[in-house]
Amino acid sequence: MGRVGAVSEHDHYFTAQPASADERRVLRVHLAGRDLEVETAGGVFSPDHVDLGTRVLLEHAAPAPAAGDLLDLGCGWGPIALTLALASPGARVWAVDVNERALDLVRRNAERVGATNLTAARPDDVPDAIRFSAIWSNPPIRVGKAALHELLLRWLPRLADGAHAQLVVGKNLGADSLQRWLAAELPVTVERTASAKGFRVLRVS
């Protein structure tokens, strides 16, 4: 995919090779009420910090279930998945991404912070029978509307009965139109539960 420094804003959504030791760097972050050190690298989403949309989701989302299967859809290097795993040690957390570099980083970060209940996987490696007790996602809006819709139509129907998804979407990136589309396309209720710093948190149930 060329030099890491030359990665376009779209490339990190698609398969990249795991970062080498000299490409990885340590980042200090605050997740699940803890100060942590994680590894990141170029070629994944927001490698230098926890991005603003993810922070809004983590600050405003309802608490995750204590048990069951929880999904971070489009996990990147793992801030949402790590938060879920640390906050709900009795749950099994699935960190799903198409980017092999991201998945490698999530695995390394789970080991670093002791999140033994986290599994990083490509979409097709998640067993079809699993139904999720919660889905949290900062979805990859910039892949385009068609690809985003396909992604959500694949995963949101896998919510367990009574479970909820919580999505964070930029207002200027179509949060309100996505809310209307979800309500029209799926047998779900979609409500805006928070609006902060230019982002909406949508709860799908």
FENDARA-V521187 format. One record per residue. N is the residue number from 1. SS is DSSP state (hx for helix, st for strand, lp for the rest). OMEGA is omega as a letter, one per 40 degrees, with the letter a starting at -180 (999 if undefined). Layout:
# FENDARA-V521187
n	ss	omega
N	SS	OMEGA
N	SS	OMEGA
This chain:
# FENDARA-V521187
n	ss	omega
1	lp	i
2	lp	a
3	lp	i
4	hx	a
5	hx	a
6	hx	a
7	lp	i
8	lp	a
9	lp	a
10	lp	a
11	hx	a
12	hx	i
13	hx	a
14	lp	a
15	lp	i
16	lp	i
17	lp	i
18	lp	a
19	lp	i
20	lp	a
21	lp	a
22	lp	i
23	lp	a
24	lp	i
25	st	a
26	st	i
27	st	i
28	st	a
29	st	i
30	st	a
31	st	i
32	lp	i
33	lp	a
34	st	i
35	st	a
36	st	i
37	st	a
38	st	i
39	st	i
40	st	i
41	lp	i
42	lp	i
43	lp	i
44	lp	a
45	lp	i
46	lp	a
47	lp	a
48	lp	a
49	lp	i
50	lp	a
51	lp	a
52	hx	a
53	hx	i
54	hx	i
55	hx	i
56	hx	i
57	hx	a
58	hx	a
59	hx	a
60	hx	a
61	lp	i
62	lp	a
63	lp	i
64	lp	i
65	lp	a
66	lp	a
67	lp	a
68	st	i
69	st	a
70	st	a
71	st	i
72	st	a
73	st	a
74	lp	a
75	lp	a
76	lp	a
77	lp	i
78	lp	a
79	hx	i
80	hx	a
81	hx	i
82	hx	i
83	hx	i
84	hx	a
85	hx	a
86	hx	a
87	hx	a
88	lp	a
89	lp	i
90	lp	i
91	st	i
92	st	a
93	st	i
94	st	i
95	st	a
96	st	i
97	lp	i
98	lp	a
99	lp	a
100	hx	i
101	hx	i
102	hx	a
103	hx	i
104	hx	i
105	hx	i
106	hx	i
107	hx	i
108	hx	a
109	hx	i
110	hx	i
111	hx	a
112	hx	a
113	hx	i
114	lp	i
115	lp	a
116	lp	a
117	lp	a
118	st	i
119	st	i
120	st	a
121	st	i
122	lp	a
123	hx	a
124	hx	a
125	hx	i
126	lp	a
127	lp	a
128	lp	a
129	lp	a
130	lp	i
131	lp	a
132	st	i
133	st	i
134	st	i
135	st	i
136	st	a
137	st	i
138	lp	a
139	lp	a
140	lp	a
141	hx	a
142	hx	i
143	hx	a
144	lp	a
145	hx	a
146	hx	a
147	hx	i
148	hx	i
149	hx	i
150	hx	i
151	hx	a
152	hx	i
153	hx	i
154	hx	a
155	hx	a
156	hx	i
157	hx	i
158	hx	i
159	st	i
160	st	i
161	st	i
162	st	a
163	st	a
164	st	i
165	st	i
166	st	a
167	st	i
168	st	a
169	st	i
170	st	i
171	hx	a
172	hx	i
173	hx	i
174	lp	a
175	hx	a
176	hx	i
177	hx	i
178	hx	i
179	hx	i
180	hx	a
181	hx	i
182	hx	a
183	hx	a
184	hx	a
185	hx	a
186	lp	i
187	lp	a
188	lp	i
189	lp	a
190	st	i
191	st	i
192	st	a
193	st	i
194	st	i
195	st	a
196	st	i
197	lp	i
198	lp	a
199	st	i
200	st	i
201	st	a
202	st	i
203	st	a
204	st	a
205	lp	999
